[in-house]
């Protein structure tokens, strides 16, 4: 995988701290991810960074069980379109289709493509590429993994919460990856240090909040946005 990434970002490679193991349950609205660009979740310091992502399904992914849909060539505009928060009952930011077409100069009828991926395959895409995942209408849980890489001297994009891990160096062909330091910092725990939640952690609380929610206009209210407002009121 790193051999492929090296062709995109060069011989100095770091693993970005944002990675996820995801499940998509059948007919489950909270796992339907709306149109967005990955950079919409990152901090402003990383806006100009190239942070390619690999989306790796852990079984055959198709339109029936909720594969990805991508908008080709949209990244060439070099822009992050205006997103909103939050989609339906979720904590996801979302990109309106009219805004996407206007700002990124795409035609969704022609440029949006459904991307089935067989087990063992992956999609490698730009952090400015708009994409979404479709609803899972099968009877099986669809599992996937997403990983990201970047140049180690660039901003990590995770709001100062956690740094990435250097995986390759042009100056050291025998580099040993420092997994101990990377794994010693739990990004979920660290993010709680920025809110009052650190004092009242409830292991059964399924709400999720994050700094990306405050970055964009709040157009929908739900349990996640209510929790965010509660946390903000306690930190003032």
C-alpha positions in Angstrom: 0.0 0.0 0.0 2.8 2.4 0.9 4.4 1.8 -2.5 1.2 3.1 -4.1 1.0 6.1 -1.8 4.6 7.0 -2.5 3.7 7.5 -6.1 1.2 10.2 -5.0 2.9 12.1 -2.2 6.6 11.1 -2.5 9.0 9.1 -0.4 8.3 10.8 3.0 5.0 9.2 4.2 3.1 9.5 7.5 -0.1 7.8 8.5 -2.7 10.4 9.3 -4.2 10.1 12.8 -7.8 9.9 11.3 -8.6 6.2 10.5 -11.8 4.3 11.1 -13.2 0.8 11.3 -16.9 1.2 10.2 -20.0 -0.9 10.2 -23.1 -0.3 8.1 -26.1 -2.1 9.5 -29.0 -3.1 7.2 -31.5 -0.3 6.7 -29.9 1.9 9.3 -30.2 5.7 8.7 -27.4 6.7 11.1 -24.8 4.8 9.0 -25.8 6.4 5.7 -23.1 9.0 5.1 -24.1 12.0 3.1 -22.1 13.9 0.4 -19.0 15.4 1.8 -15.3 16.1 1.2 -13.0 14.7 3.9 -11.3 18.0 4.3 -14.6 19.4 5.7 -13.8 17.5 8.9 -10.2 18.7 9.2 -8.9 21.9 10.8 -8.1 25.0 8.7 -4.3 24.4 8.9 -4.6 21.3 6.8 -6.8 22.8 4.0 -4.0 22.9 1.5 -2.6 19.4 2.3 -2.8 16.4 0.1 -4.3 13.6 2.4 -5.2 10.6 0.2 -7.6 8.1 1.6 -8.1 4.4 1.0 -11.5 3.0 1.5 -11.2 -0.8 2.0 -14.4 -2.9 2.3 -14.0 -6.1 4.3 -16.4 -8.0 2.1 -17.8 -7.5 -1.5 -19.2 -3.9 -1.5 -22.0 -3.1 -4.0 -25.0 -0.9 -4.4 -27.1 -3.4 -2.5 -25.1 -3.3 0.7 -24.1 0.3 0.7 -20.9 0.9 -1.4 -19.4 4.3 -2.1 -20.5 6.9 -4.7 -17.8 9.3 -5.9 -17.9 12.5 -8.0 -15.1 12.3 -10.5 -12.8 15.3 -11.2 -14.3 17.5 -8.5 -11.0 17.6 -6.6 -9.4 19.5 -9.6 -11.1 22.7 -8.5 -8.8 22.7 -5.5 -11.6 24.0 -3.3 -13.6 22.9 -0.2 -17.2 23.7 -0.8 -19.5 25.0 1.9 -20.8 22.2 4.1 -23.6 22.2 6.7 -24.2 20.3 9.9 -25.6 17.9 10.8 -27.3 15.4 8.5 -30.6 14.0 9.8 -30.1 12.1 13.1 -26.3 12.0 12.8 -23.1 14.0 13.5 -22.1 14.0 9.9 -21.5 17.2 7.9 -23.1 17.3 4.5 -22.6 18.9 1.1 -25.7 20.2 -0.7 -25.7 19.0 -4.4 -26.4 22.5 -5.7 -23.5 23.9 -3.8 -21.3 21.1 -5.0 -22.2 21.8 -8.7 -21.8 25.5 -8.3 -18.5 25.6 -6.4 -16.7 22.5 -7.7 -18.0 22.9 -11.3 -19.4 19.4 -11.7 -22.4 17.8 -13.2 -23.8 15.2 -10.9 -25.8 13.5 -13.6 -22.6 12.8 -15.5 -19.9 12.9 -12.8 -21.4 10.9 -9.9 -20.4 7.3 -10.1 -21.4 4.3 -7.9 -18.3 2.4 -7.1 -18.7 -1.3 -6.2 -15.5 -2.9 -4.8 -14.8 -6.6 -4.5 -13.3 -8.1 -1.4 -9.6 -7.5 -1.6 -10.0 -4.2 -3.5 -10.0 -0.6 -2.4 -10.7 2.9 -3.6 -7.9 5.5 -3.3 -9.1 9.0 -3.5 -8.3 12.7 -2.9 -9.3 14.5 0.3 -11.2 17.0 -1.9 -13.2 14.3 -3.7 -16.9 14.5 -2.8 -18.3 11.1 -1.9 -21.0 9.4 0.1 -22.0 5.9 1.1 -25.4 4.4 0.1 -27.9 2.7 2.3 -27.4 -0.9 3.0 -30.6 -2.7 1.9 -29.1 -6.2 2.2 -29.5 -8.5 5.2 -25.8 -8.4 6.1 -23.6 -5.9 8.0 -21.2 -4.2 5.6 -17.7 -3.6 7.3 -15.1 -1.3 6.0 -11.8 0.3 6.9 -10.6 3.8 5.9 -6.9 4.9 6.1 -5.2 8.1 5.3 -1.6 9.3 4.6 0.2 12.6 4.1 3.7 14.2 4.2 5.0 14.1 7.8 5.9 17.8 7.8 2.3 19.0 7.0 -0.5 19.8 9.5 -2.3 16.7 10.7 -5.8 18.1 10.4 -7.0 16.7 13.7 -7.5 20.0 15.5 -4.3 19.5 17.6 -5.7 16.4 19.2 -3.2 13.8 17.9 -0.3 13.5 15.5 0.2 10.9 12.9 3.0 8.3 12.6 5.9 8.4 10.2 6.0 5.3 8.1 8.6 6.0 5.5 11.6 8.5 5.2 13.7 9.4 2.2 16.6 9.8 4.6 16.2 6.5 6.5 15.3 3.4 4.4 15.4 1.3 7.6 13.0 3.4 9.6 11.2 1.6 12.4 7.6 2.8 12.7 7.0 4.1 16.2 3.7 2.4 16.8 4.0 2.6 20.6 4.0 6.4 20.7 1.1 6.5 18.2 -1.0 3.9 20.0 -0.3 5.4 23.4 -2.6 8.4 22.6 -6.3 7.5 22.2 -7.8 10.2 20.0 -11.3 9.7 21.5 -10.1 10.2 25.0 -7.9 13.2 24.0 -10.8 14.9 22.3 -12.8 14.7 25.6 -10.2 16.9 27.2 -11.5 19.8 25.2 -15.1 19.5 26.7 -16.8 18.9 30.0 -17.5 15.3 28.9 -14.2 14.3 30.4 -15.7 14.7 33.9 -18.9 12.8 33.2 -18.1 9.9 30.8 -21.1 7.6 30.3 -20.1 4.4 28.5 -23.7 4.1 27.2 -23.8 7.6 25.8 -23.9 7.1 22.0 -23.8 10.8 21.2 -20.8 12.1 19.3 -19.4 15.6 19.1 -16.4 17.2 17.6 -14.9 20.5 16.5 -15.9 20.0 12.9 -19.6 20.5 14.0 -18.8 24.1 15.0 -17.0 24.8 11.7 -20.1 24.8 9.6 -23.6 26.3 9.7 -25.9 24.3 12.0 -29.1 23.6 10.0 -30.4 20.5 11.7 -30.9 19.8 15.4 -30.5 16.4 17.0 -29.1 14.7 20.1 -25.5 15.2 18.8 -25.9 18.9 18.3 -27.8 19.2 21.6 -24.8 17.6 23.3 -22.4 19.9 21.5 -24.3 23.0 22.8 -24.4 21.6 26.3 -20.6 21.1 26.2 -20.0 24.5 24.9 -22.1 26.1 27.6 -20.1 24.4 30.3 -16.7 25.6 28.8 -17.7 29.3 28.7 
